[in-house]
């Protein structure tokens, strides 16, 4: 029994925040942001939209495209670093309720930008162990709720959105998820961190005054380590599976920074036409980044049944992961 990615879906909030808008908010410029990151705009959730709202809409789309009934979903995994509530209930439980699914295991995972690939690994294991037949996974973020819009080094990077996929059992090897590799190194925990409002620094007047409840990032250090780690991770998974760049139909990296993507792409000799890029219009949406990019390619008609995708991601923790995944869904 193999695990296959049977469908993809996404949801993007309507409100758009452009680089020109940021020129009015902080000391920055459209030219600087585009040159340093490749980002031109990002979508921002409405005040009355929570992470679970974004996730539920992406999940609904993925279920419809899978051809399954909601009653056939056996488990739901939500990857997020911007949950509706700090501790409980999990965002996954809220999503399950919003889409009308009951009596299944629903839980969150926290792996930052690597969250979707981590969820993919868990779903693959569930299915190959024959524990479940259909697992719904979603990466969803309302990062605008944890971004400091007075910090010009971080606020221009992040956006909101959600991407979901149905992972199902199959006896067809040609449809299978070939491999998923995930890893971490807590030595670099302070490269990307939200210092306040957890058990180490509980919410207090001091924490809020020092804005420790927002994302903090060591940009230059993160950039250098990301390029090195992502490249090595891709080389390793491709070598272990006897594949080369010519065997890959589409390279779908985490959409954090165009310069990081381009550095990895060039080192791996992936053609530009095989590299999926959405960072310009969405910015960094953390765990939602890869499924949102995959969905864009699918809805554009480029991603077809049988295509082999190489996913590659890196995020806070630090965490990273890669995956070789056939698209087993029906053509749009």
N, C-alpha and C positions, 0 to 999 in steps of 0.2 A: 504494500500500500504506500502510495506517494502523496505528498502535499502539493497542491497546485494553487496558484493565484488566479481565482476565477473571475474576479471583477474589481473595478476601481471606481471610486466616486470622490467628489470633493465639494466643499462649500467655501466661498469667499465672501466676506462681508462687503456691503455696498460702498461704505465710506472710503474714500481714497485720500491719502496724505502724501503729497508730492514733495520733492526736494525743495521746490520753491516755497512751499508752506513752511518748511523748517528754517528757511532764511529769515522768516519773521519771528521765529521762536528762540533760536540759539545762534551763536556766532559760527556760521557755516555757510556754504554755498552749494548750489546745484552742481557746479563744475567740480568742486572738491569731492563731494559725495560720490559722483559717478566715476571719477578718476580712481578713488581709493577702494571702492566697493563694487561698482557696476550697477548699483541700485538707483532707480529713477523714481519709484513710488512704492507704496505699500498700502494694504487694506487694513482698516481699523474697525473693530466690532462696535456696534452701537452700545450705548450705556446699558440698555436693557437686554443685551445679548451676553450670555456667559459662555464659557468654554464648552459646556455640555450642549448648549444650543447649536453651536457651530458643528460639533461632533455628530449630533443627531441628524442634521441635514446631510452630512457627508455619508453617514451610515445608511440612511434611507436610499440614497442614490446607488450605493454599492450593492445593497440587497436586491433592488429592482433589477439591476444589470446582471446579477448572478443567476436570475431565474428561479431563485429559491423563495419559499414562503418563510416569513419571519419565524414560524414555529420550528423550522429546520435548523435554526442557528443554535449551536450547542454551548457557546461561550463567547464572551465579549471582553476584549482587552483594550484599554485606553492608555496611550502613551501621552503624558503631558507634564509640564513643569508649571502650569498655570491652572491648577484645578479650581473648580467652583468654590470648594471649601478647603481650609488649611489641613484639616485632619480627616474628617469624615462628614458625610458619606463620600465614597469614592465617586469620581466623575463618571466612571463606567456604570455604576448603579443608576445614576441620574439619566444617562444616555439610554440605558435599557428601558427605563420607565417611559422616557419620552417617545421612544419608537415602538412601545407596546410589546416588549419582550419580558416575560417573567420566568422565574424558576430555572435560571441558568447561572453559572458562575460568572460574575462580572467584577473585574478588578483593574486598578491602575498600575502602571509602572513608571518610574522616574529615571530616565536615562538621557534627559535633555535632547539635543539634536539627533542623537542616535536612537531615540525611542521607538520609531517605527520599525527599524531593522531589528531591534531587540524583541519587539512584539512579534515580528515575523518568525524569529527563531523559536519563540515559545509556541506559537501556533503550529509551526512545522513539527515540533516535538510532540505536541498533543495529538496531532493527526497520525503521525507515523507510529506512535505507540498504540493507536486504535482507541484512545480514550474518547476522542471526539471526531465527528465527520465534517463539521462546518464551523469554523471559528471566524468571528468578525473582529477585525483589528482596526483601530483608528488612532491617528496622530492628530491632536487638536490643541490649539494654543490661542489664548487671548493674552498675548505678551504685552499688549498696551497697558494691562493692569499691573505689570511689574517692571515697566520701563520708566526710568527717571527722565522726564522731558526737559530737565534743566542740564542734563549731562550730554554735551554734544558728541562725546566719543562713542556713546552707546545708543542714544535714542534714535539715530537715523538708520540703524541697522535692522530693526525688528518690525514685523507685521503680524497680523492675525489671520487665522484660517484653519481648515481641517481637511484631512484626506483619509479615506477609509478603503479597506479591501476585504473581500471574503476569501478565506483560505479553506479549500475543500479537499477531501480525499479523492484520489483517482487511481486507477490501475494502469494508466497510460504514462509510461516513463517519459515520453516526449513532452508531456505537459508539466512535468515535475519542477519544483524548486530544487535546483541542483545542490546548492550549498549555502549556508549562512554562517558567517564567522563574527563573533562579538567579543569585545574585550574592554578592559579599563585599567587605569592607573591613577589611584588617589593621591599620588605624590604631587600632582599638579592641580589639586583641588581648588586653589585660589586663583587659577587662571580665569575661570568663569564661575561666579558665585553670587548667591543672594544671601548676604550675611545675616540679615535680621529676621525675626519673627518665628524662628524655629526654637528647639529646646536649648541650643547653645546660647542664643541671644534672644530670649523671649520678647514679645512685643512690649515696648515701654515708651515713655515719652522721649527718652534719650535715643532709642533706636529710630524712632520716627523722625526726630529732629535731625539726626545724622543721615537720614535717607538710606538706612541699611536694609530696608524692605524692598529695595530695587536691585536689578541686575548690575553687577560690577564685573568689569572685564579688563584683563591685561592684553590689549590688542596685539602688540608686536610679538610678544612671546607666544600667544595663541596661534597667530598666523604661521610662524616658522614651524612650530610643532605640528600643526595641522597638515601642512604640505608634506612633511616627512612621513608622518603616520599614515595618511591616506594613501600615499604612493606605495609604501611598503605593504600595506594591507591588501591593496589591489594586486600587487605582484604576487603575494603569497597565495591568495585564493585562486588566482588564475593558474599558477604553477601547480598547485595541488590537484587541480581539475584538468590539467593538460590542455589549457585553452590559451589563445593569443588574442590580441586586440581585433584581429580579423574575424574571429568567431563571434564577437559581440555585435548585436544589432544596435543597441542603444546604451550609452553610458549615462546613468542618472545619478549625479552626485548630490549631496546636501547643498542646498542653495543658500550659502552664507555670504560668499564673497567671490566676485568674478575672478579676481586675481588668484585666489586659491584654486578654483576650478580649472583655470587656464594652466596653472603650473602643473597640476596633476595630469591634465589632459595631454599636455605636450610631452611630459616625461613618459607617458604610456603610449604615445603615438596614436591616440584616438582621433579620427577625423572630426572636424568641427561639426559636420552634418550628422554625426552619430552622437554628439554630446547634447543632452537636453539642458536648456538654460531657461529659467524663469525668474532668476534673482532680480532682474531689472524691474519687473512689475509687481513682485510680491515681497521682496526683501527676505530676511531670514525669519522663517516661521517655525523654527525649531523642529519638533517631532512631526509637524505637518508638512515639512518641506518636500521630502521625497514623494509621498503619495500625491501631493498637489501637483508636482512636476509631472509625475506619471500620468495623472488625470488630464493635464493640459495636452500632453502628447497623444493620448487616446482620443480626446475630443477633437483634436485637429485632424484625426484620421491617419496619423503617422504610425501609431502603435497598433500592430496587427497580431492576430492569434498566431502563436508559435514563435514570436520574436523573443530573443534572448537579451535580457536586461542585466547590466552590471550596476548594482547599487553600492554607494560608498558614502560613509558619513562619519562625522567627528563632532563631539559635543562636550558640554560641561561634565565634570566628574573626576578626571576626564574619561570619556567613553568613546568608543569607535566601533565600527562594524562594516561589513561588506556582504553582499549576497549576489548569487547568480540565479536569476529567476526567469523562467519562461512565462510569457503572458498567455494564460490559458482561457481568457475570456473570449466572447464573441466579438467580431468586428463591429464597430459602431455604424 
